[in-house]
């Protein structure tokens, strides 16, 4: 029996709409960006959470679920809404997620598959030692409380100023690696204690670092690929991580605060996990500043990992990172709320856009896009499973106009972690992947089993959906040959 609401209507080839009349309290319709195949595969929780999102105070236009959407905390993962602060619009930690500014980063090299394949085990082992992974892992960058405040307030600029990056990196990161609203004084001591030793760490769960191969047939737009420094048979590095336990604690702290705020402001929601506060309230402003601080820490975390990746390549290939052209293509978040300007009913408004498991995708000419890419649109990095590869795309004007500059963020789970552990064995999966040319290094076989490709939707189908919806353009597909979990 299908989980799809009976009232849903097809708007475009890959766009579906649930009317506001579907559920009492919906302020706007709900939209799903997906092919019919992916729509049919979505669990009932997605539609319940999506329509609950449409009930939040101040939500405008419509609530959205991306093709990788699946059940999450409060909001579905792959969920997007925008709220209007001038009309009671709220901010909700459930619309950001616990791993604040979880995101993706891709680094190019001038090395080819012939250069790297003979050294793949040495390279993966070197990276495994340089970039700690797993629950509770600690980074090599040691900072005191004052320095950690500077990290939270300044993001990647702190890293570059302290020798953990190149100045050019700042132009190759969403918002130059710094959310301006940050205020480290809004962070609890418990959150500080959890985050202060985590710079330069991958963490656990679905976080990974991959060595990837660019096959000629997977270059889908040669002109833009060249702009990114991409060529056939090239080796690139893509990794996925966020603010670790630090962001989790920030979210936990403010979810408790917002329980009281909802009573104070007489806000009622369909699900306690949707706790929120008016964006303009004292509580709403404090959370936004704390979230921005956690986002800056996550940008800095990925920057320190970038530094360690460059060092590891230097060690293995006996060349300087500069000589290997180890430039960052882009670093983009997919768990954030941002105050951004959009047109609603013909008027420009500052809206609070929640992207939970959804990536910023801005079109050509958007004033927020880095000058490096302003004429082609912002780079978008979408990770698949560790068995299938990732995509590099660019945003479009249609995304700016129709989805609040948002697109998908990955493959999207179709199987719980518990079920994946029951169905797959990490040791067997590791051997099977190596037989197919993907060398995997992991600290946890159970964690590896959780991330089996079979636990995820097809990344190709997800990308096809967002391409057909016109909210981003695929440029290249990147195939893994080495992976750290």
C-alpha positions as CSV (number, residue, x, y, z in Angstrom):
1,X,0.0,0.0,0.0
2,X,1.4,3.4,-1.0
3,X,2.3,6.0,1.7
4,X,1.6,8.8,-0.7
5,X,-1.2,11.2,0.4
6,X,-4.3,10.9,-1.9
7,X,-4.5,14.6,-2.3
8,X,-1.1,15.0,-3.9
9,X,-1.0,16.5,-7.4
10,X,1.8,16.5,-10.0
11,X,2.9,20.1,-10.7
12,X,5.9,19.3,-13.0
13,X,7.7,16.2,-14.1
14,X,9.6,16.0,-10.8
15,X,7.5,18.3,-8.6
16,X,4.4,17.3,-6.5
17,X,2.2,19.3,-4.2
18,X,0.0,18.5,-1.2
19,X,-2.6,21.3,-0.7
20,X,-2.9,23.3,2.5
21,X,-6.3,21.7,3.0
22,X,-4.7,18.3,3.5
23,X,-4.1,18.8,7.3
24,X,-5.7,21.2,9.7
25,X,-3.3,24.0,10.6
26,X,-1.2,24.0,7.4
27,X,-0.4,27.6,6.5
28,X,1.0,26.8,3.1
29,X,1.0,23.8,0.6
30,X,3.8,21.2,0.8
31,X,5.9,20.2,-2.2
32,X,8.0,17.2,-2.9
33,X,10.8,17.3,-5.5
34,X,11.1,13.7,-6.7
35,X,10.6,11.4,-9.6
36,X,7.5,9.2,-9.3
37,X,9.8,6.2,-8.4
38,X,11.4,8.1,-5.5
39,X,8.0,9.5,-4.4
40,X,6.6,6.0,-4.2
41,X,9.5,4.8,-2.1
42,X,9.2,7.5,0.6
43,X,8.1,6.5,4.0
44,X,4.9,7.8,5.5
45,X,6.9,9.8,8.1
46,X,8.2,12.1,5.4
47,X,4.7,13.3,4.4
48,X,3.6,13.6,8.0
49,X,6.7,15.6,9.0
50,X,6.5,17.7,5.8
51,X,2.9,18.7,6.4
52,X,3.7,19.5,10.0
53,X,6.5,21.8,8.8
54,X,3.8,23.6,6.8
55,X,2.0,24.4,10.0
56,X,4.8,26.4,11.7
57,X,4.1,30.1,12.4
58,X,5.2,32.5,9.7
59,X,6.1,29.8,7.0
60,X,5.8,31.2,3.5
61,X,5.2,29.9,0.0
62,X,5.4,26.2,0.7
63,X,7.3,23.6,2.8
64,X,9.5,21.3,0.7
65,X,11.0,17.8,0.8
66,X,13.9,16.9,-1.5
67,X,14.2,13.6,-3.4
68,X,16.5,12.1,-0.7
69,X,14.0,12.9,2.0
70,X,13.5,10.5,4.9
71,X,12.2,10.6,8.4
72,X,14.1,12.8,10.9
73,X,13.9,14.7,14.1
74,X,10.9,17.1,13.8
75,X,11.6,18.0,10.2
76,X,12.2,15.3,7.6
77,X,15.8,15.1,6.6
78,X,15.8,16.7,3.1
79,X,13.3,19.3,4.4
80,X,13.3,23.1,3.6
81,X,11.1,25.9,4.8
82,X,11.4,29.7,5.0
83,X,9.7,31.8,7.6
84,X,9.0,35.5,7.6
85,X,10.4,37.2,10.8
86,X,8.1,40.2,10.2
87,X,5.0,38.1,10.4
88,X,5.7,35.9,13.4
89,X,8.2,33.6,11.6
90,X,10.0,31.2,13.9
91,X,13.3,29.5,14.0
92,X,13.4,25.8,14.9
93,X,16.5,23.7,15.9
94,X,14.6,20.7,14.4
95,X,14.9,22.5,11.0
96,X,18.6,22.6,11.3
97,X,19.5,19.3,12.9
98,X,21.9,18.2,15.6
99,X,25.0,18.1,13.4
100,X,24.9,21.9,12.7
101,X,26.6,22.7,9.4
102,X,27.2,19.1,8.4
103,X,28.6,19.6,4.9
104,X,30.7,18.5,1.9
105,X,34.0,19.6,0.5
106,X,35.9,18.7,-2.6
107,X,39.6,19.2,-3.3
108,X,41.2,18.6,-6.7
109,X,44.7,17.4,-7.6
110,X,46.7,17.2,-10.8
111,X,47.3,13.5,-10.1
112,X,45.8,10.8,-12.3
113,X,44.5,7.3,-11.5
114,X,47.9,5.9,-12.8
115,X,49.7,8.0,-10.2
116,X,47.5,7.1,-7.3
117,X,46.3,3.5,-7.8
118,X,49.7,1.9,-6.9
119,X,49.8,3.9,-3.7
120,X,46.1,3.8,-2.8
121,X,46.6,1.7,0.4
122,X,49.5,3.9,1.6
123,X,47.5,7.0,0.9
124,X,44.3,5.8,2.7
125,X,46.3,4.6,5.6
126,X,48.2,7.9,5.9
127,X,44.9,9.8,5.7
128,X,43.3,7.5,8.3
129,X,46.1,8.4,10.7
130,X,46.0,12.1,9.9
131,X,42.2,12.6,10.2
132,X,40.8,10.9,13.3
133,X,37.4,9.2,12.8
134,X,34.9,7.5,15.1
135,X,32.9,8.3,18.2
136,X,34.7,10.6,20.6
137,X,37.8,11.1,18.4
138,X,40.0,14.2,19.1
139,X,41.9,16.4,16.7
140,X,45.5,17.4,16.6
141,X,44.8,21.2,16.8
142,X,45.0,22.2,20.4
143,X,43.2,25.5,21.3
144,X,42.5,27.3,24.6
145,X,39.1,28.8,25.5
146,X,40.0,32.2,23.9
147,X,41.2,30.6,20.7
148,X,38.1,28.4,20.5
149,X,35.9,31.6,20.9
150,X,37.9,33.0,17.9
151,X,37.2,29.9,15.9
152,X,33.5,30.1,16.7
153,X,33.4,33.8,15.8
154,X,35.6,33.8,12.7
155,X,35.4,30.3,11.2
156,X,37.9,29.6,8.4
157,X,39.6,33.0,8.7
158,X,41.0,31.8,12.0
159,X,42.4,28.7,10.3
160,X,44.1,30.6,7.5
161,X,45.5,33.1,9.9
162,X,47.0,30.3,11.9
163,X,48.6,28.3,9.1
164,X,45.8,25.7,8.4
165,X,44.9,26.9,4.9
166,X,45.6,29.0,1.9
167,X,44.2,32.5,1.6
168,X,42.5,31.5,-1.7
169,X,40.5,28.9,0.3
170,X,38.3,31.7,1.7
171,X,36.8,32.3,-1.8
172,X,35.9,28.6,-2.2
173,X,33.6,28.2,0.8
174,X,30.0,29.1,1.3
175,X,29.9,32.5,2.9
176,X,33.8,32.5,2.9
177,X,33.6,30.0,5.9
178,X,32.0,32.5,8.3
179,X,28.4,33.1,9.3
180,X,28.4,36.7,10.5
181,X,25.7,36.3,13.2
182,X,27.9,34.2,15.4
183,X,28.3,35.0,19.0
184,X,30.4,32.6,21.1
185,X,29.0,34.0,24.3
186,X,25.7,32.2,23.5
187,X,27.4,28.8,23.8
188,X,27.2,26.8,27.0
189,X,30.2,25.5,28.9
190,X,29.1,21.9,28.3
191,X,29.1,22.6,24.5
192,X,32.5,24.2,24.7
193,X,33.9,21.2,26.5
194,X,32.6,18.9,23.8
195,X,33.9,20.9,20.9
196,X,37.2,22.4,22.0
197,X,39.3,19.3,21.0
198,X,37.4,18.2,17.9
199,X,39.0,20.4,15.2
200,X,40.2,18.3,12.3
201,X,38.0,15.2,13.0
202,X,35.6,13.3,10.8
203,X,33.5,11.7,13.5
204,X,31.2,8.7,13.0
205,X,27.9,7.8,11.3
206,X,27.7,8.7,7.7
207,X,30.8,10.9,7.7
208,X,33.6,9.9,5.4
209,X,36.7,10.9,3.4
210,X,37.0,9.6,-0.1
211,X,39.7,9.4,-2.8
212,X,37.8,9.6,-6.0
213,X,38.4,9.0,-9.7
214,X,37.0,11.2,-12.5
215,X,36.2,9.0,-15.5
216,X,35.9,10.7,-18.9
217,X,32.4,9.5,-19.4
218,X,31.4,11.0,-16.0
219,X,32.2,14.5,-17.1
220,X,28.8,15.7,-17.9
221,X,29.5,19.4,-18.7
222,X,33.1,19.8,-20.0
223,X,33.1,23.6,-20.0
224,X,32.1,24.1,-16.4
225,X,34.2,21.1,-15.3
226,X,37.3,22.9,-16.7
227,X,36.4,25.9,-14.6
228,X,36.6,23.7,-11.6
229,X,40.0,22.3,-12.7
230,X,38.5,18.9,-13.6
231,X,40.0,16.7,-16.3
232,X,39.6,13.0,-17.4
233,X,41.3,10.3,-15.1
234,X,41.9,12.9,-12.4
235,X,42.0,12.1,-8.7
236,X,40.0,14.3,-6.3
237,X,39.2,14.1,-2.6
238,X,35.7,14.6,-1.2
239,X,34.7,14.5,2.5
240,X,31.6,14.8,4.6
241,X,31.5,16.0,8.2
242,X,30.2,18.8,10.5
243,X,30.3,20.2,14.0
244,X,30.4,16.9,15.7
245,X,29.3,16.6,19.4
246,X,29.7,20.4,19.7
247,X,26.8,21.1,17.3
248,X,24.8,18.3,18.9
249,X,25.1,19.9,22.4
250,X,24.2,23.4,21.0
251,X,21.0,21.9,19.5
252,X,20.2,20.0,22.8
253,X,20.7,23.1,24.9
254,X,18.4,25.3,22.8
255,X,15.7,22.6,22.4
256,X,15.3,22.7,26.2
257,X,15.2,26.5,26.1
258,X,12.6,26.5,23.4
259,X,10.3,24.3,25.3
260,X,9.8,27.2,27.7
261,X,9.8,29.7,24.9
262,X,6.8,28.0,23.2
263,X,4.8,28.4,26.4
264,X,5.9,32.0,26.8
265,X,4.9,32.9,23.2
266,X,1.8,30.6,23.2
267,X,3.1,28.6,20.2
268,X,1.5,25.2,19.6
269,X,3.0,22.6,17.2
270,X,1.9,19.2,16.0
271,X,5.1,17.5,17.2
272,X,7.2,18.4,20.3
273,X,10.3,17.9,18.2
274,X,9.2,21.0,16.2
275,X,9.9,23.3,19.2
276,X,10.6,26.8,18.0
277,X,10.6,30.5,19.0
278,X,9.9,33.7,17.1
279,X,13.1,34.6,15.2
280,X,12.9,38.1,16.5
281,X,12.6,37.0,20.1
282,X,15.4,37.0,22.6
283,X,15.5,33.1,22.5
284,X,15.3,33.0,18.7
285,X,18.2,35.5,18.4
286,X,20.3,33.6,20.9
287,X,19.8,30.3,19.1
288,X,20.7,31.8,15.7
289,X,23.9,33.2,17.1
290,X,24.8,29.9,18.8
291,X,23.9,28.0,15.6
292,X,26.1,30.3,13.6
293,X,29.0,29.8,16.1
294,X,28.6,26.0,15.7
295,X,28.5,26.5,11.9
296,X,31.8,28.4,12.0
297,X,33.3,25.6,14.0
298,X,32.2,23.1,11.4
299,X,33.7,25.2,8.6
300,X,36.9,25.4,10.6
301,X,36.8,21.6,11.2
302,X,36.6,20.9,7.5
303,X,39.4,23.5,6.8
304,X,41.7,21.7,9.3
305,X,40.9,18.4,7.6
306,X,41.8,20.1,4.3
307,X,45.2,21.0,5.7
308,X,45.7,17.4,6.9
309,X,44.7,16.0,3.5
310,X,47.3,18.3,1.8
311,X,50.0,17.2,4.3
312,X,49.1,13.5,3.7
313,X,49.4,13.8,-0.1
314,X,52.8,15.6,0.4
315,X,54.0,12.7,2.6
316,X,52.9,10.0,0.1
317,X,53.8,11.7,-3.2
318,X,56.9,13.7,-2.1
319,X,55.6,16.9,-3.7
320,X,54.2,20.1,-2.3
321,X,50.5,20.5,-2.2
322,X,50.8,23.6,-4.3
323,X,52.7,21.7,-7.0
324,X,49.9,19.1,-7.0
325,X,47.3,21.8,-7.5
326,X,45.4,20.8,-4.4
327,X,42.9,23.6,-4.7
328,X,39.5,23.5,-3.0
329,X,36.6,23.5,-5.4
330,X,34.0,24.3,-2.8
331,X,32.8,23.7,0.8
332,X,29.0,23.8,1.2
333,X,26.7,23.2,4.1
334,X,23.5,21.1,4.3
335,X,22.3,21.6,7.9
336,X,21.8,25.4,8.5
337,X,19.2,28.1,9.0
338,X,20.2,31.3,7.2
339,X,18.7,34.8,7.0
340,X,18.5,35.5,3.3
341,X,16.6,37.7,0.9
342,X,14.0,36.3,-1.5
343,X,11.0,37.5,-3.4
344,X,7.6,36.5,-2.0
345,X,4.4,37.7,-3.8
346,X,6.6,40.1,-5.8
347,X,8.2,41.7,-2.7
348,X,11.8,41.2,-1.5
349,X,11.9,39.9,2.1
350,X,14.5,38.7,4.5
351,X,13.5,35.2,5.3
352,X,14.8,32.5,7.7
353,X,15.5,29.6,5.4
354,X,15.9,26.2,7.2
355,X,17.8,23.6,5.2
356,X,17.9,20.3,7.0
357,X,19.7,17.7,4.8
358,X,19.4,20.2,2.0
359,X,22.2,22.1,0.2
360,X,22.5,25.8,-0.8
361,X,22.1,26.0,-4.6
362,X,22.3,29.5,-6.0
363,X,22.1,30.5,-9.6
364,X,24.3,32.6,-11.9
365,X,24.3,36.3,-10.9
366,X,23.1,35.6,-7.3
367,X,25.0,38.3,-5.3
368,X,25.8,35.8,-2.5
369,X,27.8,33.5,-4.9
370,X,31.6,33.8,-4.7
371,X,33.1,36.0,-7.5
372,X,34.9,32.8,-8.7
373,X,31.6,31.2,-9.7
374,X,29.1,34.1,-10.0
375,X,28.6,33.6,-13.7
376,X,28.0,29.8,-13.5
377,X,26.2,29.4,-10.1
378,X,27.3,28.1,-6.8
379,X,29.0,24.6,-6.7
380,X,26.8,21.9,-5.1
381,X,28.4,18.7,-3.7
382,X,26.1,15.7,-3.3
383,X,27.4,12.6,-1.6
384,X,26.2,9.1,-2.5
385,X,26.9,6.0,-0.6
386,X,30.5,4.9,-0.1
387,X,29.9,2.3,-2.9
388,X,28.4,4.6,-5.6
389,X,30.2,7.9,-5.7
390,X,29.3,11.6,-5.5
391,X,28.2,14.4,-7.8
392,X,29.4,18.0,-8.3
393,X,26.6,20.3,-9.7
394,X,25.9,24.0,-9.9
395,X,22.8,25.9,-8.7
396,X,20.3,27.5,-11.0
397,X,18.1,30.6,-11.2
398,X,15.1,28.3,-10.8
399,X,16.4,27.2,-7.4
400,X,16.6,30.8,-6.4
401,X,13.0,31.4,-7.5
402,X,11.3,28.2,-6.6
403,X,13.1,26.4,-3.7
404,X,14.7,29.2,-1.7
405,X,18.1,28.4,-3.3
406,X,17.9,24.8,-2.1
407,X,18.5,21.3,-3.4
408,X,19.1,17.7,-2.1
409,X,22.1,16.7,0.0
410,X,22.8,13.0,-0.6
411,X,21.3,9.7,-1.4
412,X,18.9,9.5,1.6
413,X,18.6,6.4,3.8
414,X,16.0,3.7,2.9
415,X,17.1,1.4,5.8
416,X,17.7,2.1,9.5
417,X,21.1,1.7,10.9
418,X,19.9,-1.2,13.1
419,X,18.5,-3.0,10.1
420,X,21.7,-2.4,8.1
421,X,23.7,-3.9,10.9
422,X,21.4,-7.0,10.9
423,X,21.6,-7.5,7.2
424,X,25.3,-6.7,6.4
425,X,28.6,-7.7,7.9
426,X,31.3,-5.0,7.9
427,X,34.2,-7.4,7.4
428,X,32.5,-8.9,4.3
429,X,31.5,-5.5,3.0
430,X,35.1,-4.3,3.3
431,X,36.4,-7.3,1.4
432,X,33.7,-7.1,-1.3
433,X,34.4,-3.3,-1.9
434,X,38.2,-4.0,-2.1
435,X,37.5,-6.6,-4.8
436,X,35.7,-3.9,-6.7
437,X,38.5,-1.5,-6.5
438,X,37.5,0.5,-3.4
439,X,40.0,0.2,-0.5
440,X,38.2,1.0,2.8
441,X,39.7,1.7,6.2
442,X,37.4,1.8,9.2
443,X,37.6,1.8,12.9
444,X,34.3,0.0,13.3
445,X,32.9,-2.9,11.3
446,X,29.4,-2.3,12.6
447,X,29.7,1.3,11.6
448,X,30.7,0.2,8.1
449,X,27.8,-2.1,7.9
450,X,25.4,0.8,8.7
451,X,26.7,2.6,5.6
452,X,26.3,-0.2,3.0
453,X,25.2,1.1,-0.4
454,X,22.0,-1.0,-0.1
455,X,21.0,1.1,2.9
456,X,20.6,4.2,0.6
457,X,18.6,5.4,-2.3
458,X,20.2,5.5,-5.7
459,X,22.2,8.7,-5.9
460,X,21.8,8.7,-9.7
461,X,18.0,8.8,-9.3
462,X,18.2,11.6,-6.7
463,X,20.4,13.7,-9.1
464,X,18.1,12.9,-12.0
465,X,15.2,14.3,-10.0
466,X,16.8,17.6,-9.1
467,X,18.1,18.0,-12.6
468,X,14.6,17.4,-14.1
469,X,13.1,19.8,-11.5
470,X,15.7,22.4,-12.8
471,X,17.1,23.3,-9.4
472,X,20.7,22.3,-10.2
473,X,22.8,21.1,-13.2
474,X,25.0,18.0,-12.9
475,X,28.7,18.6,-13.9
476,X,30.6,15.5,-12.9
477,X,30.2,12.2,-11.1
478,X,33.1,11.1,-8.8
479,X,33.8,7.4,-8.3
480,X,35.4,6.2,-5.0
481,X,38.7,4.2,-5.1
482,X,39.6,4.8,-1.4
483,X,37.4,5.5,1.6
484,X,37.9,6.3,5.3
485,X,34.9,5.7,7.6
